[in-house]
Amino acid sequence: APLAVQALQARAQRLGLLAARLEGLDPQGPLRRGFVLALDDAARPVVSARTLAPGRAVNLHWLDGERKATLD
């Protein structure tokens, strides 16, 4: 029985580590911390300021909603 308990404890610990890793990959995480997700007109994430020219439209996503914006 002690070996079974140890095996269950090890699996529970491993599951906890995997759950924490998965939580870190949650795309809502940065939004909960106040960050904004900017998407181009094809709904692709904007990862660099240089990828879009002035006058281009972007969709900005916060945790509680979204807005459209035009770049200057």
PyMOL Python script that loads the backbone (N, CA, C, O; Angstrom):
from pymol import cmd

cmd.read_pdbstr("""\
ATOM      1  N   ALA A   1       0.816  -1.210   0.000  1.00  0.00           N
ATOM      2  CA  ALA A   1       0.000   0.000   0.000  1.00  0.00           C
ATOM      3  C   ALA A   1       0.854   1.267   0.000  1.00  0.00           C
ATOM      4  O   ALA A   1       0.511   2.230  -0.686  1.00  0.00           O
ATOM      5  N   PRO A   2       1.972   1.293   0.760  1.00  0.00           N
ATOM      6  CA  PRO A   2       2.786   2.518   0.744  1.00  0.00           C
ATOM      7  C   PRO A   2       3.305   2.867  -0.652  1.00  0.00           C
ATOM      8  O   PRO A   2       3.415   4.044  -0.996  1.00  0.00           O
ATOM      9  N   LEU A   3       3.621   1.857  -1.450  1.00  0.00           N
ATOM     10  CA  LEU A   3       4.094   2.144  -2.801  1.00  0.00           C
ATOM     11  C   LEU A   3       2.986   2.770  -3.645  1.00  0.00           C
ATOM     12  O   LEU A   3       3.246   3.659  -4.455  1.00  0.00           O
ATOM     13  N   ALA A   4       1.766   2.310  -3.457  1.00  0.00           N
ATOM     14  CA  ALA A   4       0.634   2.864  -4.196  1.00  0.00           C
ATOM     15  C   ALA A   4       0.410   4.309  -3.789  1.00  0.00           C
ATOM     16  O   ALA A   4       0.111   5.151  -4.637  1.00  0.00           O
ATOM     17  N   VAL A   5       0.550   4.610  -2.503  1.00  0.00           N
ATOM     18  CA  VAL A   5       0.380   5.990  -2.024  1.00  0.00           C
ATOM     19  C   VAL A   5       1.464   6.885  -2.622  1.00  0.00           C
ATOM     20  O   VAL A   5       1.185   7.996  -3.073  1.00  0.00           O
ATOM     21  N   GLN A   6       2.698   6.391  -2.621  1.00  0.00           N
ATOM     22  CA  GLN A   6       3.798   7.163  -3.197  1.00  0.00           C
ATOM     23  C   GLN A   6       3.571   7.413  -4.686  1.00  0.00           C
ATOM     24  O   GLN A   6       3.828   8.512  -5.177  1.00  0.00           O
ATOM     25  N   ALA A   7       3.096   6.408  -5.398  1.00  0.00           N
ATOM     26  CA  ALA A   7       2.837   6.557  -6.829  1.00  0.00           C
ATOM     27  C   ALA A   7       1.741   7.591  -7.060  1.00  0.00           C
ATOM     28  O   ALA A   7       1.847   8.420  -7.964  1.00  0.00           O
ATOM     29  N   LEU A   8       0.694   7.544  -6.251  1.00  0.00           N
ATOM     30  CA  LEU A   8      -0.381   8.529  -6.391  1.00  0.00           C
ATOM     31  C   LEU A   8       0.102   9.942  -6.064  1.00  0.00           C
ATOM     32  O   LEU A   8      -0.277  10.901  -6.736  1.00  0.00           O
ATOM     33  N   GLN A   9       0.933  10.067  -5.040  1.00  0.00           N
ATOM     34  CA  GLN A   9       1.482  11.376  -4.677  1.00  0.00           C
ATOM     35  C   GLN A   9       2.362  11.924  -5.798  1.00  0.00           C
ATOM     36  O   GLN A   9       2.307  13.111  -6.117  1.00  0.00           O
ATOM     37  N   ALA A  10       3.168  11.054  -6.387  1.00  0.00           N
ATOM     38  CA  ALA A  10       4.035  11.491  -7.491  1.00  0.00           C
ATOM     39  C   ALA A  10       3.203  11.929  -8.683  1.00  0.00           C
ATOM     40  O   ALA A  10       3.520  12.927  -9.330  1.00  0.00           O
ATOM     41  N   ARG A  11       2.142  11.193  -8.977  1.00  0.00           N
ATOM     42  CA  ARG A  11       1.278  11.576 -10.096  1.00  0.00           C
ATOM     43  C   ARG A  11       0.536  12.872  -9.807  1.00  0.00           C
ATOM     44  O   ARG A  11       0.353  13.700 -10.700  1.00  0.00           O
ATOM     45  N   ALA A  12       0.112  13.048  -8.575  1.00  0.00           N
ATOM     46  CA  ALA A  12      -0.584  14.284  -8.198  1.00  0.00           C
ATOM     47  C   ALA A  12       0.360  15.481  -8.328  1.00  0.00           C
ATOM     48  O   ALA A  12      -0.044  16.548  -8.789  1.00  0.00           O
ATOM     49  N   GLN A  13       1.608  15.301  -7.922  1.00  0.00           N
ATOM     50  CA  GLN A  13       2.587  16.378  -8.045  1.00  0.00           C
ATOM     51  C   GLN A  13       2.850  16.705  -9.518  1.00  0.00           C
ATOM     52  O   GLN A  13       2.915  17.874  -9.901  1.00  0.00           O
ATOM     53  N   ARG A  14       2.997  15.677 -10.325  1.00  0.00           N
ATOM     54  CA  ARG A  14       3.224  15.866 -11.769  1.00  0.00           C
ATOM     55  C   ARG A  14       2.025  16.573 -12.412  1.00  0.00           C
ATOM     56  O   ARG A  14       2.190  17.463 -13.246  1.00  0.00           O
ATOM     57  N   LEU A  15       0.832  16.167 -12.017  1.00  0.00           N
ATOM     58  CA  LEU A  15      -0.377  16.796 -12.537  1.00  0.00           C
ATOM     59  C   LEU A  15      -0.429  18.273 -12.138  1.00  0.00           C
ATOM     60  O   LEU A  15      -0.830  19.119 -12.938  1.00  0.00           O
ATOM     61  N   GLY A  16      -0.029  18.577 -10.917  1.00  0.00           N
ATOM     62  CA  GLY A  16       0.012  19.969 -10.464  1.00  0.00           C
ATOM     63  C   GLY A  16       0.983  20.798 -11.287  1.00  0.00           C
ATOM     64  O   GLY A  16       0.681  21.938 -11.641  1.00  0.00           O
ATOM     65  N   LEU A  17       2.141  20.240 -11.592  1.00  0.00           N
ATOM     66  CA  LEU A  17       3.134  20.949 -12.403  1.00  0.00           C
ATOM     67  C   LEU A  17       2.622  21.184 -13.823  1.00  0.00           C
ATOM     68  O   LEU A  17       2.797  22.265 -14.385  1.00  0.00           O
ATOM     69  N   LEU A  18       1.990  20.162 -14.395  1.00  0.00           N
ATOM     70  CA  LEU A  18       1.447  20.309 -15.743  1.00  0.00           C
ATOM     71  C   LEU A  18       0.300  21.321 -15.777  1.00  0.00           C
ATOM     72  O   LEU A  18       0.174  22.083 -16.736  1.00  0.00           O
ATOM     73  N   ALA A  19      -0.526  21.332 -14.746  1.00  0.00           N
ATOM     74  CA  ALA A  19      -1.624  22.304 -14.674  1.00  0.00           C
ATOM     75  C   ALA A  19      -1.080  23.726 -14.592  1.00  0.00           C
ATOM     76  O   ALA A  19      -1.619  24.631 -15.229  1.00  0.00           O
ATOM     77  N   ALA A  20      -0.021  23.931 -13.818  1.00  0.00           N
ATOM     78  CA  ALA A  20       0.588  25.258 -13.710  1.00  0.00           C
ATOM     79  C   ALA A  20       1.183  25.683 -15.048  1.00  0.00           C
ATOM     80  O   ALA A  20       1.061  26.845 -15.437  1.00  0.00           O
ATOM     81  N   ARG A  21       1.814  24.770 -15.742  1.00  0.00           N
ATOM     82  CA  ARG A  21       2.386  25.078 -17.056  1.00  0.00           C
ATOM     83  C   ARG A  21       1.286  25.450 -18.045  1.00  0.00           C
ATOM     84  O   ARG A  21       1.414  26.415 -18.799  1.00  0.00           O
ATOM     85  N   LEU A  22       0.216  24.682 -18.032  1.00  0.00           N
ATOM     86  CA  LEU A  22      -0.904  24.955 -18.920  1.00  0.00           C
ATOM     87  C   LEU A  22      -1.543  26.308 -18.607  1.00  0.00           C
ATOM     88  O   LEU A  22      -1.908  27.048 -19.520  1.00  0.00           O
ATOM     89  N   GLU A  23      -1.676  26.626 -17.344  1.00  0.00           N
ATOM     90  CA  GLU A  23      -2.231  27.924 -16.946  1.00  0.00           C
ATOM     91  C   GLU A  23      -1.351  29.064 -17.456  1.00  0.00           C
ATOM     92  O   GLU A  23      -1.861  30.116 -17.840  1.00  0.00           O
ATOM     93  N   GLY A  24      -0.042  28.863 -17.462  1.00  0.00           N
ATOM     94  CA  GLY A  24       0.871  29.876 -17.966  1.00  0.00           C
ATOM     95  C   GLY A  24       0.722  30.111 -19.461  1.00  0.00           C
ATOM     96  O   GLY A  24       1.100  31.172 -19.958  1.00  0.00           O
ATOM     97  N   LEU A  25       0.184  29.150 -20.178  1.00  0.00           N
ATOM     98  CA  LEU A  25      -0.023  29.289 -21.619  1.00  0.00           C
ATOM     99  C   LEU A  25      -1.399  29.851 -21.969  1.00  0.00           C
ATOM    100  O   LEU A  25      -1.694  30.062 -23.145  1.00  0.00           O
ATOM    101  N   ASP A  26      -2.235  30.093 -20.980  1.00  0.00           N
ATOM    102  CA  ASP A  26      -3.582  30.612 -21.207  1.00  0.00           C
ATOM    103  C   ASP A  26      -3.497  32.003 -21.836  1.00  0.00           C
ATOM    104  O   ASP A  26      -2.915  32.905 -21.234  1.00  0.00           O
ATOM    105  N   PRO A  27      -4.063  32.202 -23.033  1.00  0.00           N
ATOM    106  CA  PRO A  27      -3.983  33.518 -23.678  1.00  0.00           C
ATOM    107  C   PRO A  27      -4.738  34.601 -22.911  1.00  0.00           C
ATOM    108  O   PRO A  27      -4.497  35.787 -23.138  1.00  0.00           O
ATOM    109  N   GLN A  28      -5.630  34.229 -22.023  1.00  0.00           N
ATOM    110  CA  GLN A  28      -6.338  35.213 -21.211  1.00  0.00           C
ATOM    111  C   GLN A  28      -5.459  35.754 -20.077  1.00  0.00           C
ATOM    112  O   GLN A  28      -5.753  36.813 -19.522  1.00  0.00           O
ATOM    113  N   GLY A  29      -4.400  35.046 -19.734  1.00  0.00           N
ATOM    114  CA  GLY A  29      -3.528  35.453 -18.630  1.00  0.00           C
ATOM    115  C   GLY A  29      -3.000  36.875 -18.767  1.00  0.00           C
ATOM    116  O   GLY A  29      -3.181  37.677 -17.851  1.00  0.00           O
ATOM    117  N   PRO A  30      -2.356  37.215 -19.877  1.00  0.00           N
ATOM    118  CA  PRO A  30      -1.873  38.593 -20.025  1.00  0.00           C
ATOM    119  C   PRO A  30      -3.008  39.615 -19.998  1.00  0.00           C
ATOM    120  O   PRO A  30      -2.827  40.722 -19.489  1.00  0.00           O
ATOM    121  N   LEU A  31      -4.160  39.265 -20.533  1.00  0.00           N
ATOM    122  CA  LEU A  31      -5.288  40.197 -20.517  1.00  0.00           C
ATOM    123  C   LEU A  31      -5.743  40.451 -19.083  1.00  0.00           C
ATOM    124  O   LEU A  31      -6.130  41.570 -18.746  1.00  0.00           O
ATOM    125  N   ARG A  32      -5.703  39.436 -18.248  1.00  0.00           N
ATOM    126  CA  ARG A  32      -6.070  39.611 -16.837  1.00  0.00           C
ATOM    127  C   ARG A  32      -5.079  40.522 -16.119  1.00  0.00           C
ATOM    128  O   ARG A  32      -5.418  41.144 -15.112  1.00  0.00           O
ATOM    129  N   ARG A  33      -3.856  40.601 -16.636  1.00  0.00           N
ATOM    130  CA  ARG A  33      -2.836  41.457 -16.024  1.00  0.00           C
ATOM    131  C   ARG A  33      -2.815  42.852 -16.636  1.00  0.00           C
ATOM    132  O   ARG A  33      -1.935  43.650 -16.312  1.00  0.00           O
ATOM    133  N   GLY A  34      -3.769  43.162 -17.519  1.00  0.00           N
ATOM    134  CA  GLY A  34      -3.869  44.511 -18.062  1.00  0.00           C
ATOM    135  C   GLY A  34      -3.289  44.705 -19.446  1.00  0.00           C
ATOM    136  O   GLY A  34      -3.296  45.827 -19.953  1.00  0.00           O
ATOM    137  N   PHE A  35      -2.792  43.663 -20.073  1.00  0.00           N
ATOM    138  CA  PHE A  35      -2.253  43.791 -21.419  1.00  0.00           C
ATOM    139  C   PHE A  35      -3.378  43.784 -22.451  1.00  0.00           C
ATOM    140  O   PHE A  35      -4.511  43.405 -22.153  1.00  0.00           O
ATOM    141  N   VAL A  36      -3.050  44.205 -23.651  1.00  0.00           N
ATOM    142  CA  VAL A  36      -4.008  44.264 -24.756  1.00  0.00           C
ATOM    143  C   VAL A  36      -3.495  43.376 -25.885  1.00  0.00           C
ATOM    144  O   VAL A  36      -2.295  43.345 -26.161  1.00  0.00           O
ATOM    145  N   LEU A  37      -4.399  42.663 -26.531  1.00  0.00           N
ATOM    146  CA  LEU A  37      -4.071  41.861 -27.701  1.00  0.00           C
ATOM    147  C   LEU A  37      -4.463  42.667 -28.932  1.00  0.00           C
ATOM    148  O   LEU A  37      -5.630  43.023 -29.095  1.00  0.00           O
ATOM    149  N   ALA A  38      -3.499  42.955 -29.797  1.00  0.00           N
ATOM    150  CA  ALA A  38      -3.763  43.690 -31.034  1.00  0.00           C
ATOM    151  C   ALA A  38      -3.769  42.709 -32.200  1.00  0.00           C
ATOM    152  O   ALA A  38      -2.817  41.952 -32.392  1.00  0.00           O
ATOM    153  N   LEU A  39      -4.858  42.729 -32.981  1.00  0.00           N
ATOM    154  CA  LEU A  39      -4.989  41.858 -34.140  1.00  0.00           C
ATOM    155  C   LEU A  39      -5.097  42.693 -35.404  1.00  0.00           C
ATOM    156  O   LEU A  39      -5.737  43.744 -35.403  1.00  0.00           O
ATOM    157  N   ASP A  40      -4.468  42.228 -36.493  1.00  0.00           N
ATOM    158  CA  ASP A  40      -4.586  42.939 -37.762  1.00  0.00           C
ATOM    159  C   ASP A  40      -5.925  42.610 -38.410  1.00  0.00           C
ATOM    160  O   ASP A  40      -6.747  41.905 -37.825  1.00  0.00           O
ATOM    161  N   ASP A  41      -6.142  43.118 -39.611  1.00  0.00           N
ATOM    162  CA  ASP A  41      -7.441  42.924 -40.262  1.00  0.00           C
ATOM    163  C   ASP A  41      -7.694  41.485 -40.685  1.00  0.00           C
ATOM    164  O   ASP A  41      -8.818  41.143 -41.053  1.00  0.00           O
ATOM    165  N   ALA A  42      -6.671  40.637 -40.639  1.00  0.00           N
ATOM    166  CA  ALA A  42      -6.835  39.208 -40.929  1.00  0.00           C
ATOM    167  C   ALA A  42      -6.914  38.388 -39.628  1.00  0.00           C
ATOM    168  O   ALA A  42      -6.819  37.161 -39.646  1.00  0.00           O
ATOM    169  N   ALA A  43      -7.088  39.093 -38.506  1.00  0.00           N
ATOM    170  CA  ALA A  43      -7.204  38.471 -37.179  1.00  0.00           C
ATOM    171  C   ALA A  43      -5.919  37.765 -36.735  1.00  0.00           C
ATOM    172  O   ALA A  43      -5.966  36.824 -35.943  1.00  0.00           O
ATOM    173  N   ARG A  44      -4.770  38.225 -37.249  1.00  0.00           N
ATOM    174  CA  ARG A  44      -3.470  37.697 -36.804  1.00  0.00           C
ATOM    175  C   ARG A  44      -2.901  38.635 -35.743  1.00  0.00           C
ATOM    176  O   ARG A  44      -3.040  39.851 -35.867  1.00  0.00           O
ATOM    177  N   PRO A  45      -2.265  38.097 -34.707  1.00  0.00           N
ATOM    178  CA  PRO A  45      -1.670  38.959 -33.683  1.00  0.00           C
ATOM    179  C   PRO A  45      -0.597  39.862 -34.277  1.00  0.00           C
ATOM    180  O   PRO A  45       0.208  39.431 -35.103  1.00  0.00           O
ATOM    181  N   VAL A  46      -0.597  41.113 -33.848  1.00  0.00           N
ATOM    182  CA  VAL A  46       0.445  42.063 -34.257  1.00  0.00           C
ATOM    183  C   VAL A  46       1.586  41.901 -33.259  1.00  0.00           C
ATOM    184  O   VAL A  46       1.422  42.185 -32.073  1.00  0.00           O
ATOM    185  N   VAL A  47       2.736  41.446 -33.737  1.00  0.00           N
ATOM    186  CA  VAL A  47       3.857  41.179 -32.842  1.00  0.00           C
ATOM    187  C   VAL A  47       4.978  42.202 -32.974  1.00  0.00           C
ATOM    188  O   VAL A  47       5.956  42.150 -32.228  1.00  0.00           O
ATOM    189  N   SER A  48       4.846  43.121 -33.909  1.00  0.00           N
ATOM    190  CA  SER A  48       5.872  44.143 -34.095  1.00  0.00           C
ATOM    191  C   SER A  48       5.224  45.420 -34.623  1.00  0.00           C
ATOM    192  O   SER A  48       4.342  45.368 -35.480  1.00  0.00           O
ATOM    193  N   ALA A  49       5.664  46.557 -34.110  1.00  0.00           N
ATOM    194  CA  ALA A  49       5.145  47.844 -34.569  1.00  0.00           C
ATOM    195  C   ALA A  49       5.473  48.072 -36.045  1.00  0.00           C
ATOM    196  O   ALA A  49       4.754  48.800 -36.730  1.00  0.00           O
ATOM    197  N   ARG A  50       6.533  47.470 -36.531  1.00  0.00           N
ATOM    198  CA  ARG A  50       6.961  47.677 -37.917  1.00  0.00           C
ATOM    199  C   ARG A  50       6.134  46.905 -38.938  1.00  0.00           C
ATOM    200  O   ARG A  50       6.275  47.129 -40.141  1.00  0.00           O
ATOM    201  N   THR A  51       5.275  46.002 -38.477  1.00  0.00           N
ATOM    202  CA  THR A  51       4.530  45.174 -39.427  1.00  0.00           C
ATOM    203  C   THR A  51       3.319  45.884 -40.019  1.00  0.00           C
ATOM    204  O   THR A  51       2.777  45.432 -41.027  1.00  0.00           O
ATOM    205  N   LEU A  52       2.888  46.976 -39.418  1.00  0.00           N
ATOM    206  CA  LEU A  52       1.715  47.695 -39.908  1.00  0.00           C
ATOM    207  C   LEU A  52       2.046  49.149 -40.199  1.00  0.00           C
ATOM    208  O   LEU A  52       2.690  49.825 -39.398  1.00  0.00           O
ATOM    209  N   ALA A  53       1.603  49.613 -41.339  1.00  0.00           N
ATOM    210  CA  ALA A  53       1.840  50.998 -41.743  1.00  0.00           C
ATOM    211  C   ALA A  53       0.814  51.924 -41.085  1.00  0.00           C
ATOM    212  O   ALA A  53      -0.262  51.476 -40.687  1.00  0.00           O
ATOM    213  N   PRO A  54       1.146  53.214 -40.971  1.00  0.00           N
ATOM    214  CA  PRO A  54       0.162  54.178 -40.471  1.00  0.00           C
ATOM    215  C   PRO A  54      -1.121  54.123 -41.321  1.00  0.00           C
ATOM    216  O   PRO A  54      -1.075  53.912 -42.532  1.00  0.00           O
ATOM    217  N   GLY A  55      -2.243  54.316 -40.656  1.00  0.00           N
ATOM    218  CA  GLY A  55      -3.521  54.272 -41.332  1.00  0.00           C
ATOM    219  C   GLY A  55      -4.170  52.902 -41.330  1.00  0.00           C
ATOM    220  O   GLY A  55      -5.346  52.777 -41.670  1.00  0.00           O
ATOM    221  N   ARG A  56      -3.429  51.876 -40.954  1.00  0.00           N
ATOM    222  CA  ARG A  56      -3.992  50.521 -40.909  1.00  0.00           C
ATOM    223  C   ARG A  56      -4.895  50.368 -39.695  1.00  0.00           C
ATOM    224  O   ARG A  56      -4.658  50.971 -38.648  1.00  0.00           O
ATOM    225  N   ALA A  57      -5.918  49.565 -39.846  1.00  0.00           N
ATOM    226  CA  ALA A  57      -6.850  49.293 -38.755  1.00  0.00           C
ATOM    227  C   ALA A  57      -6.373  48.096 -37.955  1.00  0.00           C
ATOM    228  O   ALA A  57      -5.807  47.150 -38.505  1.00  0.00           O
ATOM    229  N   VAL A  58      -6.605  48.145 -36.666  1.00  0.00           N
ATOM    230  CA  VAL A  58      -6.324  47.016 -35.775  1.00  0.00           C
ATOM    231  C   VAL A  58      -7.523  46.833 -34.849  1.00  0.00           C
ATOM    232  O   VAL A  58      -8.278  47.769 -34.586  1.00  0.00           O
ATOM    233  N   ASN A  59      -7.674  45.623 -34.372  1.00  0.00           N
ATOM    234  CA  ASN A  59      -8.672  45.323 -33.353  1.00  0.00           C
ATOM    235  C   ASN A  59      -7.926  45.108 -32.050  1.00  0.00           C
ATOM    236  O   ASN A  59      -7.000  44.300 -31.977  1.00  0.00           O
ATOM    237  N   LEU A  60      -8.334  45.834 -31.029  1.00  0.00           N
ATOM    238  CA  LEU A  60      -7.690  45.739 -29.722  1.00  0.00           C
ATOM    239  C   LEU A  60      -8.615  44.976 -28.778  1.00  0.00           C
ATOM    240  O   LEU A  60      -9.795  45.300 -28.644  1.00  0.00           O
ATOM    241  N   HIS A  61      -8.057  43.962 -28.131  1.00  0.00           N
ATOM    242  CA  HIS A  61      -8.843  43.117 -27.239  1.00  0.00           C
ATOM    243  C   HIS A  61      -8.325  43.236 -25.815  1.00  0.00           C
ATOM    244  O   HIS A  61      -7.147  43.006 -25.541  1.00  0.00           O
ATOM    245  N   TRP A  62      -9.230  43.599 -24.914  1.00  0.00           N
ATOM    246  CA  TRP A  62      -8.972  43.591 -23.491  1.00  0.00           C
ATOM    247  C   TRP A  62      -9.751  42.437 -22.884  1.00  0.00           C
ATOM    248  O   TRP A  62     -10.509  41.766 -23.585  1.00  0.00           O
ATOM    249  N   LEU A  63      -9.581  42.203 -21.623  1.00  0.00           N
ATOM    250  CA  LEU A  63     -10.306  41.134 -20.955  1.00  0.00           C
ATOM    251  C   LEU A  63     -11.811  41.381 -20.991  1.00  0.00           C
ATOM    252  O   LEU A  63     -12.598  40.440 -21.085  1.00  0.00           O
ATOM    253  N   ASP A  64     -12.209  42.660 -20.915  1.00  0.00           N
ATOM    254  CA  ASP A  64     -13.635  42.972 -20.814  1.00  0.00           C
ATOM    255  C   ASP A  64     -14.268  43.482 -22.108  1.00  0.00           C
ATOM    256  O   ASP A  64     -15.409  43.942 -22.090  1.00  0.00           O
ATOM    257  N   GLY A  65     -13.556  43.409 -23.218  1.00  0.00           N
ATOM    258  CA  GLY A  65     -14.164  43.854 -24.474  1.00  0.00           C
ATOM    259  C   GLY A  65     -13.123  44.177 -25.525  1.00  0.00           C
ATOM    260  O   GLY A  65     -11.935  43.894 -25.370  1.00  0.00           O
ATOM    261  N   GLU A  66     -13.608  44.779 -26.599  1.00  0.00           N
ATOM    262  CA  GLU A  66     -12.689  45.099 -27.698  1.00  0.00           C
ATOM    263  C   GLU A  66     -13.089  46.418 -28.339  1.00  0.00           C
ATOM    264  O   GLU A  66     -14.225  46.876 -28.211  1.00  0.00           O
ATOM    265  N   ARG A  67     -12.125  47.017 -29.033  1.00  0.00           N
ATOM    266  CA  ARG A  67     -12.324  48.259 -29.757  1.00  0.00           C
ATOM    267  C   ARG A  67     -11.514  48.189 -31.060  1.00  0.00           C
ATOM    268  O   ARG A  67     -10.520  47.468 -31.148  1.00  0.00           O
ATOM    269  N   LYS A  68     -11.950  48.935 -32.047  1.00  0.00           N
ATOM    270  CA  LYS A  68     -11.203  49.094 -33.282  1.00  0.00           C
ATOM    271  C   LYS A  68     -10.393  50.381 -33.184  1.00  0.00           C
ATOM    272  O   LYS A  68     -10.821  51.347 -32.552  1.00  0.00           O
ATOM    273  N   ALA A  69      -9.229  50.388 -33.807  1.00  0.00           N
ATOM    274  CA  ALA A  69      -8.370  51.575 -33.789  1.00  0.00           C
ATOM    275  C   ALA A  69      -7.673  51.697 -35.138  1.00  0.00           C
ATOM    276  O   ALA A  69      -7.527  50.722 -35.875  1.00  0.00           O
ATOM    277  N   THR A  70      -7.250  52.914 -35.437  1.00  0.00           N
ATOM    278  CA  THR A  70      -6.468  53.180 -36.643  1.00  0.00           C
ATOM    279  C   THR A  70      -5.104  53.688 -36.189  1.00  0.00           C
ATOM    280  O   THR A  70      -5.012  54.570 -35.334  1.00  0.00           O
ATOM    281  N   LEU A  71      -4.063  53.131 -36.760  1.00  0.00           N
ATOM    282  CA  LEU A  71      -2.713  53.508 -36.377  1.00  0.00           C
ATOM    283  C   LEU A  71      -2.308  54.843 -36.959  1.00  0.00           C
ATOM    284  O   LEU A  71      -2.696  55.182 -38.077  1.00  0.00           O
ATOM    285  N   ASP A  72      -1.532  55.602 -36.209  1.00  0.00           N
ATOM    286  CA  ASP A  72      -1.003  56.871 -36.745  1.00  0.00           C
ATOM    287  C   ASP A  72       0.439  56.722 -37.123  1.00  0.00           C
ATOM    288  O   ASP A  72       1.057  57.678 -37.591  1.00  0.00           O
TER     289      ASP A  72
END
""", "prot")
cmd.dss("prot")
cmd.show_as("cartoon", "prot")
cmd.util.cbc("prot")
cmd.orient("prot")
